[in-house]
Amino acid sequence: MTSAKKKRLEEAGWVAGDAAQFLELTEEEARFLDLKLALATGVRELRERKGLMQAALADRLGSSQSRVAKIEAADRSVSLDLMMRSLLNIGATATEIAKWIRRAEPDRAA
């Protein structure tokens, strides 16, 4: 959002903020959410790069296509353990995983 638009909204009585402020998340909760979102993006990106459909990844994980969809959406029912196992199962390297984790950090500094 541009600063001019933000100013107009605030002058009209609106409060501008981010999702973490709206949800009243602690700094730790916001960082955890950013981490889950970054890893979920990694699962989707790597799955697509490897040419796998969600159902094929589900078969490899012994799970269901809907569960893979939840992994990629960073659903609250999905653990970091399952995300990491999914990444490793489709061949993610430690360097790639670190890259996705680093992507989550700048968002909190802004």
C-alpha positions in Angstrom: 0.0 0.0 0.0 1.3 3.4 -0.9 1.9 5.9 1.9 -0.6 8.3 0.3 -3.3 5.6 0.3 -2.5 4.7 3.9 -2.7 8.3 4.9 -6.1 8.8 3.2 -7.5 5.7 4.9 -6.2 6.7 8.3 -7.7 10.2 7.8 -11.0 8.5 7.1 -10.8 6.6 10.4 -9.4 3.3 9.2 -6.5 1.7 11.0 -3.8 0.3 8.7 -1.6 -2.6 9.8 -0.5 -6.1 8.9 -2.1 -9.5 9.6 0.0 -10.0 12.7 -1.3 -6.8 14.2 -4.9 -7.6 13.2 -4.7 -11.1 14.7 -2.8 -9.7 17.8 0.0 -12.2 17.4 3.0 -12.0 19.5 6.4 -11.6 17.8 7.1 -15.3 18.3 3.7 -16.3 16.9 4.2 -14.1 13.8 7.7 -15.5 13.2 6.4 -19.0 13.5 3.7 -18.3 11.0 6.1 -16.7 8.6 8.4 -19.8 8.9 5.5 -22.2 8.2 4.4 -20.1 5.2 8.0 -20.1 3.8 8.3 -23.9 4.2 4.9 -24.5 2.7 5.9 -22.4 -0.3 9.1 -24.5 -0.5 7.1 -27.7 -0.6 4.9 -26.4 -3.5 7.8 -24.9 -5.4 9.9 -28.0 -5.2 7.0 -30.4 -5.9 6.2 -28.4 -9.0 9.9 -28.2 -10.1 10.1 -32.0 -9.8 6.9 -32.4 -11.9 4.9 -34.1 -9.2 1.2 -33.7 -8.7 -0.1 -33.4 -5.1 -1.5 -37.0 -5.3 2.0 -38.3 -6.3 3.6 -36.6 -3.4 0.8 -37.9 -1.1 1.6 -41.5 -2.3 5.3 -41.0 -1.5 4.4 -39.7 2.0 1.8 -42.4 2.6 -0.8 -39.6 2.9 -3.7 -38.1 0.9 -3.8 -35.4 -1.7 -5.9 -33.2 0.6 -3.2 -33.5 3.2 -0.6 -32.3 0.7 -2.9 -29.4 -0.1 -3.0 -28.5 3.6 0.8 -28.7 3.8 1.1 -26.3 0.9 -1.4 -24.0 2.5 0.4 -24.1 5.8 -2.8 -25.2 7.5 -2.7 -25.0 11.2 -3.1 -28.8 11.5 0.2 -29.4 9.7 3.3 -29.7 11.8 6.7 -28.4 10.9 7.8 -32.0 11.2 5.5 -33.0 8.3 6.6 -30.1 6.2 10.3 -31.0 6.7 9.7 -34.7 5.9 7.8 -33.6 2.8 10.7 -31.4 1.7 13.3 -34.1 2.3 11.1 -36.7 0.6 11.1 -34.7 -2.6 14.8 -34.1 -2.5 15.2 -30.7 -0.8 18.8 -29.9 0.2 19.8 -28.2 3.4 20.8 -25.2 1.3 17.3 -25.0 -0.3 15.6 -25.3 3.1 17.8 -22.6 4.5 16.9 -20.4 1.6 13.2 -20.7 2.3 13.7 -20.1 6.0 15.7 -17.0 5.2 12.9 -15.7 3.0 10.7 -15.6 6.2 13.1 -13.3 8.1 13.0 -10.0 6.1 9.2 -9.8 6.4 9.4 -9.4 10.2 12.1 -6.7 10.0 9.9 -4.5 7.8 
